[in-house]
Amino acid sequence: MIDFIRQPVLPFYGIPSAETSVSPLGNGHINDTFLVRWPLGELVLQKINTQVFKTPNELVDNADKIAHYLSDKQACGDYSLKVVKPVRTQDGLLAVDLGERGFWRAINYLPHSHSIEVVSSEDEAFAAAKAFGHFSSALSSLDATELADVIAQFHHLPGRIEQLQAAVAKDSQARVNSSREWIDFALSQQSLLKELSDISPKLPLRTCHNDTKINNMLFDKRDMSSLAIIDLDTCMKGHLMYDFGDMVRTFCSPEEEDSTALENVHVRESIFAAICRGYLSELGEVLSREERASLWLGARVICLMIGVRFLTDHLNGDVYFHIHHENHNLERAANQFTLYKSLLEQQENLLAFLN
């Protein structure tokens, strides 16, 4: 793919293929991401997965709107992080659509940036949660309905449960029998649906990041301060409880999300507390009473729902998330369900930090 990038793609950006280096960047599950460097500059180039993002032009339009909005906030002194901005083609376009050869977009590269996969301290958790809270606070005055829904019903647990049930019924890869333990567990947790139906109508629609994984907040490797919020692909209208929940999901375990060391997968209480402190320090005055009450539900729903999504993809033949070996998505599902169990077991103690 790297040779392909050099010839058909880079010329759209006026980048000569000679003396240009192209290397994979990050470990995202969905898109293919590359760092492009040449004597006069550098940028991040992505091939958007159009099987997942079926309206990629809406995706890049959303990201452009958010970049402009945050840049204006930054100019007024109301946003202190770096802004990830689109790099336009020589013709002023936000993306390059090569049909079957891919949909490509470029964004600015942030020097000195550093991402982590596992939170190792309360300070890291606090800084990242505060940064995500700062991002959401800055966008709280942006009309969320101005953004297109790039994935319909993205955080919709009833729909995800239905997709799992359909995958079980079809069993296209003959994987149901070997996955039965986790299928039965996931389907036994549908009491969350009632909680969601009760509170969701009371929550305002916000501009949400919708993918607040720890590796979507960049640190400045010179001093490990917060640098930028990245991966704006799923930014669209939604409820902030899911942003909070995804931080809990990806910050709190001492193991990565595909670790098979399930005996070590648990919610670290001190990290959960740091998330609450950091996030609410930025959003405490923004959140409504109902939104604040929804945060604990968001943590549970996201952990369960991501497990359901991994499990469904495993049953369907691994068509959504990139995998690196057989049963990778089943291992990820087991990891997430184990973390969800830990949340339930520690509910009383963890709720105290939100209250």
N, C-alpha and C positions, 0 to 999 in steps of 0.2 A: 504493500500500500504506500510505503514511503516514496518509492520511485514514481508512483502514480501522482502523488501530491506535488512532486517537483515540477512535473511538466504541465498537466492540464489545469491544476488548481492555482499554484502560486502566481502565474502570469496575470490572473485577474486582479491581484493586489500589487502588481508592478514589482514583484520580487524576483530577481534573477535566480535561476536554479544553480548557477555556478557559485561556489563558495557559500552555499546555504546548507545548514544542518537541520535535519528533521528527526525528532526523537519522541517516542511515546511519553505522555505526561499523565500522572495520576492513575487511579485504578477504578474509575467509574464503572457502574454496572450496565449503563445504557449506551452512551455515545462513545465514539473513538476520538481521543484527544491527543494533540501533538504540540510540542514546542518547536517553533520555527525560528532559527537564528541566522542572520546574515550580517555582513560587515556594518551595515547602516542601521540595524534594528533587530527587533524580535517581537513576536506575537504568538498567541495561542490560536491554533486552528482546530476546529471540531467538525467531524462528520456526524450529523444528527441522525439518530436512528428513527427513520420515518415509519417503521413498523409500530413504534411506540408513540412518537409524535407525528400524528397523521396530517397535521396542519402546521408544518414547520415555519411557514411565513408568519403565522400568528405568534409563534414562539419568539422569533427574533424581533417582531414588532413590540411585544410585551417587554422584552429585555431593554429595547431602545427607550421606551417610555420611562421605565424605572431608572435607567441610567441618567436620562435628562432630568428627571424629577430630583434624584439624589444629588446630582451636580449642582442644581439650583439651591438645594438645601445647604450643600457644602459651601457654596459661595456666600451664603448668608450667615455662615458660622453655626448652622443647626445640624450639621452632619460631619462627624470627625473622622470617619473611616475613608479609605480609598474607594473609588467607585470603579467597578468593572464596566468598561464601555465597549460597544461594538466598534470594530475596525471595518470601515466600508471599502468596497472594491474601488478600482479606479473610475468606475462609472457611477459611483455613489450609492451602490446597492448594499443592503444589509447581509446578503447571502449570495452564494453561487449555487444554482440548481442545475446539476448535470444529469438529471433524470436517473436512469439506472446506475449511473456512476456516482451518485450520492448528492446530498444536500449539504453544503459546506458553509460555515460562518467563522469569522475571526473575531477575537476580542483582544484587548490590550493585555500584555504580560506585566505582572507586578514584580519588579526586582525585589530581592531579599525576602520573598515570600516563602513560607514553610507551613506545611500541613501535618497533622498528626492523625493517627488511626485509633489510638487508645488514649484516653485521658489518664494522666499519671498523677495529678495533684488537684487539690481544691482550687488552687490559684488558676490553673488552666481551665477548669470547669467554670469558675466565676467569670473569667475574662471572656470566654466564648459565649456564655449565656448573656452576659452584658452586651456583647457586640450584636448578637441576634436581637436582643431587646431594643437596642439603639436603632437598628435597621428597621424594625417594625414600628417603633415610635415615630421615626422620621417619615414613614409611609402612611401613618395613621390618617393624615389629611388628604391622601390621594383617593379619589373615588374608585373603589375596587371594581365597579362595573365597567370601567374604561378598559380593563384588561380582558382578553379573550380567555376562555377555558381551553387550555391546550390539551388537557386530558379530562374528559367529562367524568364527574363523580370520582375524582381521584382518591379523596379520603372519604369513602362511603362504605362503611362496614357492612351494611345489609347487602350491597351489591357484591362485595368481595366474598361474603359467605355464599351467595348464590353461585358465583363463579367456581368456588371450591366444590359445591355440591354437584354442579354440572360436570366438572372434571372427574369427580369420583364416579358419577353415573356412566360417563363415556369410557373412562379407563383406557385411553388410547394407547398408552405405553405399557400396559399391564404392570403398573406400579402400585396399585391400591393395596394389595395384600401386604407388601413390605412397608407400607406407610400407615397402616391401620391405626397404630397407637396414637399418632399425632393427628390423624383425621378425626378420630373419635374425640380427642381432647379439644380440638378447635371447635367442633360442632357442639360441644357441651357448654360453651361459654356465651350462648346467645342472649343471656340476660342483659348483656351490655346494650343490646338493641333497644330495650325499653328505656334505659337511662338516656340514650342518645335521642330517642324520639321525644322525651320529656323536655330536654334542655336545649336542643338545637334551635327550635323556633325562637328562643329568647335571646340568641346571640347575634350581635351585629356582624355584618359581612365586612371583613378587613382585607387589605392587600397582604397576603401571606407568602412566606418563602416556600413552605410546603415540603422542604427537604433539608431540615436543619441538622444534618449530620455533622459530627465534629470536624470532618475533613472538608466541610464547606465553609469553614471560617479559617482564614489564613492568618497565621502569626507572622510578625516581623522577626526573622531569625537572628537579627542583631541584638534584640533585647527581649524577644518573646512577648512583645506587646501585640494587641489586636491590630490587624492590618486591614482586612477586607472581608466582606461576605461575598461568596462566589456562587456559581451554579444557579443562575436565575431562571433556569428552564421551566420550572414548575411554579413560578410566581404567578399567582392569579387570586381571585377572590376566594375566601374561605374563613375558617375560624381559627383563632390563635391557639386554641387548646391543642391543635395538632402540631403546631410548631413547638410548643412546650413539650409535648409528648415525644417528638422525635429527638429532642435534646436528651431527655431522660433515657430513651432507648439507646442512643449512641454514646452518651457520656458515662453512664453509670456502671456498666460492666467492666471488669478488669480484662475481659477477653474480647477479641475482635468478633464481629457478627457472624463469621463463618467458622469460629473455633469449635472443635469437637470435644473440648475439655469441659463438658457440661457441669462437672462438679465445681468448677471455678466460676461459672456464670451466675452472677447475682447482682443485685442493686447495692452499690456502696452508699451507705446512708450519708456520709460526709460529702460525697459528690452531689447527691440529690439536693442536700441543703445548700451547697454552693450554687447550683443551678437556680434555685429559688431566689437566693439573694441577688445574683447577678441579673436575672431576667426581670424581676420585680423592681429593681433599682431604676430601671429605665422605663418600665411600663406600668408601674404601680398607680400612677395618676391617669393613665390612659384606659386601663381595663375597666369595664363595667363590673358591677357586683356579680352578675351572672357569669361573665367571662372568667373572673377569678375563681368562682366556684367550679367551673368546668375543667380547670387545668388537671386535676387528678384523674378525671374521666379521660381526658386526652392522653395522658401517659399510659393508661391501661389499654385504650383502644388502639393506639399506634403500635404498641408491642405485639398485641394480638393480631392486628391487621397485617403487619409486615410479615409475621409468621405465616398467616393464611396465604398471602401473596407468593411467598417463596414456595410453600407447599403446593399451591395450585400450579405454579409454573413447573415444578418437578413432575407433577402428574400429567401435565400437558406436553412434556418433552422439552422443557427448558427453552422456550421460545421468546421469553421476555428478558430475563436477567442473563448477563454473560456468566458462563460457568468455566471452571478450570479443570474439573475432573468429574467423574461419574458420581451422582448423588450429592453434588455440591449444594443444590437448592434444598434438598431434604435436610442436609446438615445445617444450613442457615435457618431453616424453619424450626428445627429442634432447639437451636440456640435461642431464637426469639421467644419461643413458647416457654423455655426454661426461665428466661428473664422475666417474662410476664408472671409466671408463678411466684417468683421472688418478690415482685411488686405486691401481689396479693398477701403474701405472708408477712410483709412489713408494713401493711397499710396504716396501722395506727401510728407508728412512729413517723412515717413519711408525711402523713397528713399534717402533723404538727408543724412542719416547716412551711406549709402553705397557709396555715391559719394564724 
